[in-house]
Amino acid sequence: MGLSIAYNLARRGLTDVVVLDRTYLCGGASGRNGGGIRAHWSSESNIRLMQESIRICEEFAREMKINVWFRQGGYLFLTRSEARKKGLEASVALQQRFGLRTELLTPEQARKIVPEIDLDGRTGNAVLAASYNPDDGVVFPWPFVWGYAQGAAKLGVEIMPHTDVVGFDTEPSSSGKARVRIKGVRTSRGLIETRRVVNAAGAWSPEVAKLVGIDLPNQPHRHEICASEPLKPWLKPLIADLDSGLYFSQSMRGEIVGGISNDDVPHGIDQGSSARFLGLYSKALVDVIPRLGHVKVLRQWAGCYDLTPDANPIVGPVDEVEGFENASGFMGHGFMMAPVMGRRLAEWLVDGKSTELLDKWNFRRFAEGKLLSEGMIIG
Ligand SMILES: Cc1cc2nc3c(=O)[nH]c(=O)nc-3n(C[C@H](O)[C@H](O)[C@H](O)COP(=O)(O)OP(=O)(O)OC[C@H]3O[C@@H](n4cnc5c(N)ncnc54)[C@H](O)[C@@H]3O)c2cc1C
């Protein structure tokens, strides 16, 4: 997120920009995710912003001169409950209204796209409906991050990995709303004087905001994922089971890469792996595609989701502190959002041009009790 914002700021001529990261590029969730990119959502903001993000992804390799292994095999959502089926019908209607090629499918139609699916499910919960958008896809996350980093650096942005933000220098603000205004960022490598900062620290964003007295409601939550041995290409879409929280796709290298929701994991920063995850994931995976029971897991890792109370991000200025902008709370979909958010936030920061789509995601909504919703969160 931070690199995409910096790249887009530089493209708009603002090159006096520094990106700080406590670890290395790809050390956070952006280097640990499943690379899923979809416009297949249940809210207008997510649908419309992701349509734009997919268009950026389609041009990314050419623009950045880096192969990101972008493959548009679609997303296939499955549901096994009546309530979720209704939700899916409403989401598909909304997506079609905004011009997406999403279709609501019967279980049999879903099996035409992936003939290996077991519609009955070994646990007895049969698939009731599915939805498919052929334009969704998957990328390999690392070159995407490196592409933004290289692109930003070429335009004059300074990228400083292994540099920890440890505090902010502030002074009293003369604006009506704010308590203080930003004067500088204190880092493990010294002070950087600036009047403007963007908190794009993902699951660590509450920790960073706290340094200037802001209490964000986000909570980090460990999310595990794994990759199998490579197989001959056979699986076209990313499959997501809305009921179990399972998702998986086949990478361009042939691996089956996927994860599953696990509500038993306590909130908090934790990037460790567990045997329990492998059990949960493999049971759910084999339930959908029994044949995958023969495939071996090669690699397992984890990262942190950045959860907000209403499953929508927190974006834009924070009234209490002048010069402090937030771009976090992207749950398990901040990677796909980064291309469009970088573009839109750069416009906002340079020209002061916000849009209704982003305004909704303001920090004030929590104090005002104006919570939003999104029903197509997976993992
Ligand atoms: C297993 C898994 C699967 C996922 N699958 C998908 C998917 O398929 N599609 C999708 O779109 N999203 C997915 N996500 C979510 C996605 O990865 C994140 O939403 C996104 O990467 C967040 O990007 P970010 O830049 O906000 O945060 P991050 O990439 O986490 O970057 C935040 C950075 O801030 C740095 N930082 C923290 N504290 C400080 C400090 N004090 N000073 C300086 N730097 C600091 C960290 O080192 C880190 O590098 C997944 C996440 C996980 C964990």
The ligand as a Gaussian input file, in Angstrom:
#p B3LYP/6-31G(d) Opt

LIG

0 1
 C       -2.136000     -15.370000       4.292000
 C       -2.739000     -14.138000       3.685000
 C       -3.435000     -14.243000       2.485000
 C       -3.976000     -13.107000       1.898000
 N       -4.561000     -13.205000       0.670000
 C       -4.906000     -12.072000       0.007000
 C       -5.365000     -12.136000      -1.331000
 O       -5.489000     -13.205000      -1.925000
 N       -5.672000     -10.961000      -1.956000
 C       -5.531000      -9.752000      -1.339000
 O       -5.830000      -8.714000      -1.938000
 N       -5.095000      -9.671000      -0.056000
 C       -4.766000     -10.791000       0.617000
 N       -4.310000     -10.707000       1.893000
 C       -4.278000      -9.407000       2.550000
 C       -3.141000      -8.552000       2.033000
 O       -1.948000      -9.286000       2.053000
 C       -3.014000      -7.288000       2.870000
 O       -4.275000      -6.667000       3.011000
 C       -2.062000      -6.303000       2.223000
 O       -0.866000      -6.940000       1.853000
 C       -1.805000      -5.168000       3.168000
 O       -0.822000      -4.337000       2.589000
 P       -0.198000      -3.190000       3.450000
 O        0.825000      -2.536000       2.642000
 O       -1.306000      -2.382000       4.030000
 O        0.461000      -3.954000       4.721000
 P        1.790000      -4.827000       4.797000
 O        2.147000      -5.454000       3.517000
 O        1.651000      -5.701000       6.002000
 O        2.888000      -3.743000       5.059000
 C        2.956000      -3.046000       6.277000
 C        4.406000      -2.788000       6.543000
 O        4.522000      -1.896000       7.655000
 C        5.738000      -2.205000       8.265000
 N        5.749000      -1.616000       9.621000
 C        5.062000      -2.026000      10.708000
 N        5.332000      -1.246000      11.755000
 C        6.230000      -0.333000      11.344000
 C        6.918000       0.738000      11.988000
 N        6.729000       1.053000      13.266000
 N        7.810000       1.450000      11.240000
 C        8.023000       1.153000       9.934000
 N        7.391000       0.155000       9.281000
 C        6.500000      -0.571000       9.977000
 C        5.802000      -3.706000       8.260000
 O        7.156000      -4.151000       8.374000
 C        5.176000      -4.048000       6.918000
 O        6.123000      -4.355000       5.916000
 C       -3.819000     -11.834000       2.534000
 C       -3.134000     -11.739000       3.754000
 C       -2.592000     -12.869000       4.319000
 C       -1.853000     -12.739000       5.614000

